[in-house]
Amino acid sequence: MVFAVSVAAASAQSPVFSDSQESPLAALLPEVAIPAIDVSPAPAATPLKGERIMGVIPDFQTVRDPNAAFVPLTPKQKWSLAFRENVDPFNIASAAMAAAFSQMGNQTPKYGEGGTAYSKRFGAALADFGTQNIFSAGLLANVLHQDPRYYRRGPGTGVLKRVVYSASRIAIARQDTGAAAFNASGVFGTVMGIGASNLYYPAPSRRVSVMLGRLQSSFTGGIMGNLMSEFWPDLQQKFFHRKPAARN
């Protein structure tokens, strides 16, 4: 009771200021300038494009504008890119065609001849492309923090320099920071995919020489793909009068 009375008494003796009045102590306090806080939003993640070379071949992995500000892909976008390419109708049709060529003369993978052999080759072709893509653009690109996209050099330099640049991107990639680095995700992802094919390839097609030949074919195909991604927008603009996108 004594404590309660004391608190009540202290409260009664304390002056009460209205909203229009200022406490005398407030005039004695220095004014403090509150710095402005930058609340501008962070750069938005670059959306994946739906561009196609000649209207058919998927070119989702290409940043066409060489002057575009660098914005790294999120981990989800890297996985999305890998799966999107795996289920693209053109890539599935390419696997069917590759299986047909392999069927001629019982080439690698040597499943034999006939309808059953072709279905195995078709399944193997889908698995080959799918595993290499998932290991490269999905798994290793996230683990090693690398960007699986191809960045065009653009028409600002000579044709020969652009050809050399396109071929070199097999070995050189961008980190998520934008810095250039060895393309470990692309190279080792391809190697891992070819190694995984030993799980379903027949014994005659599991030799080291066969795997090295497939590795060479994969890298050659990658260079050809880079060249098409590099020069197709120029051809598109020149012959079809389509202006390139301002930003990718």
N, C-alpha and C positions, 0 to 999 in steps of 0.2 A: 504493500500500500504506500509506503514512504517513497519507493522508487517511482511509482506511477504518479504520485502527486508532484514529485520533483520534475519529471518530464513534462507534465501538464503546465507547471509553472514556467519552465524554460520556454515552452512553446508560446505561452501567453505573452512573455516579455519580448520575444523576437518580433521585429517589425515585419510586416507583410507588404510587399510591393505589388501594385497592380501591373497589368501588361503595359500601360502607358508610362510607368515610372521605371527608373533605372536604379539599381543598387549603387550606393556611394562607392562600394569596393570595386565595381566594374570600371569606374573611371580611372582607378589606379593601375589597372592591368594593361600591359602593352598589347597593341593590336598585332595579331599573328596572321601573316599572309598564308593562305592555304594554296599550295601549288596546284595547277590544273593537272588532272590525270588523263592521259591519252587512253581513250576507250574505243579507239578505232578497231573494227573487227579484224581478226587475222585473215590472211589471204585464203580464199576458199579453195578447196581441193579441186584440181583440174578434172573436169568430167571427161570420161572416155568418149571418144568420138566414134562415129559410125561410117567413116570414110571407106571407100572401096576403089581399088585400082581397076580402071576400065569398067567400073560399075559392078564388078563381080568379085575380085580378089580382096579379101578383108585387109584393111590397113589401119586397124584399130590402134596398133602399137606405135604409130608414128606421130610425132609432133611436127606438123608441117611448117609452121611459122618459125623461122630461125631467130626472129626478134622477140618472140614471146617470152614473158617473164617466167623464170623457172619456178614451178610449183610441184613439189614431189607428190607422188601417189601415196594414198593411205594404204595400210596393209590390206584392208578390205578391197580396195580398187585393184591391187595387184592380183589377188585371188580371182576377182571378177574378170580381169583381163585374160587370165589363163583359162578359165572355164568357158568364157565367151568364145575364144578362138577354138577351143576343143569341139564345141557343138555347132560351129558355123557350118552351114550347108556346103559351102565351097570346099572346106577342108575335109568334110566327110566324103564328098564326091572325089576329091583328090586321092584319098585313101583307097577308094574303090578302083580308081584308074591305076594306081600304083600296084594294087593287088593283081589287076589284069595283066599288066606288063610282066610282073613277077611270075605269073602263071605260064607265060610263054617259055618253053624250054626248062621248066622247073627251076627257075632261078631262086636266089635267096629271098625269103626263107624256104628251104627245100621241103615243102609239105607234100610233094607229089603232084598228081594231076587229077582233074575231075572237079565236080561241084563241091565236094566236101573240102578238098584242098583249097579251093578258091575262098570258101567261107573262112577258113583258118587264116589265109593270107590277108583277107580283108580285116578280120579282127586284129591280127598282128599289126597291120598298118595303122589302124586307129589307136592301138595301144602304144605303138612307137611314138607317134606324134603327141599323144596325150600325156604320156609320162615325161617326155622331154620338156614339154611345155609347162607342166605342173611343177616339175623340179626347178626349172629355170625361172619362169615368171612368177611363180607362186611361192614355193618353199624357200629357195636360196635367195631370191630377191628380197624377201622379208628378213631372213636370218642375217644376211650380209648387208642389209640396208642399201640395196642397189636399185636403180631405176631400170625396169625391163624395156622401156620404150626406145625407139630410134628417133634421134633428133636430126632433122635435115640441116645440111650446111647452107643450102639455098643457092640461088643464082648469082649471088654476089661475088663468087670466085670462079675460076676456070673449070672447064669440064674435067680435065685430068685430075686436078686437085680434089674435085668432088668424088670422082671414082675411087681414088686412093682413100679418101675419108670414109666412104661407104664400106669399103673392104676392111678398113681398120676397126670398124665398130664391132666386128666379131670378137676382137680382143680388148676393146676399150668400151667402158660403160660409164655412166654417171652414178655417183653415190647419191643418197637422198639429200645430201647437202649441196649437190650441184657440182662437186669436184669430180674430175676425171679419175678413173681407176681401172685396174685390170678387170675385165669382164668375167669375174669368177663365177657369178651366178649363171651366165650363159654357157660358158665352157664346161664347167663341172656339172651343170644341170643336164647338158647334152650327154656327157659321159655317163652320168648316173642312169639316164633313160635307156641308153644303149646297153649298159650293164644289166638293167632290169629285164631286158628282152630275153636274157638267157633263161628266164623262168618259163617262157612259153615257146621259144624257138626250138626246132628240132636239132638233134645233136650235130648233124653236118654243118649247121649254120651258127654254131657257137664257137668257132675257131677265132683266134686272135686276129688273123689276117682279115676275116670277114668283118669283125668289129671295127678294125681300123679303116676298112673301106667304107663302112657305114658312117663312121665319124667324119671322114673326108667328105662324103656326100652331104651330110648334114651341114657342115660348115660352108660348102659350096652353095648349097641351097639358101643358107642364111645371107651370104654375100649377094646372091641374085635378088633376094627379097629386098635387101637394103638398097640396091641400085634402082629397083622399081619404085620404092618409096621415095627415093631421092629425086628422080627425074620425072615421074609421072605427073606431078602437079604442073611442071613446066610444059609438058606436052598437052596437058589438059587446058592450060591457059592459052597456048598458042593455036591449037587446032580446034578447040571447042569453045574458046572465048569465055571460059569460066574463070572468074577472078578467085584467087586463093583466099581462104578465110583469114580474117584479121588476126585471130589468135587461136591457138590450139592448146 
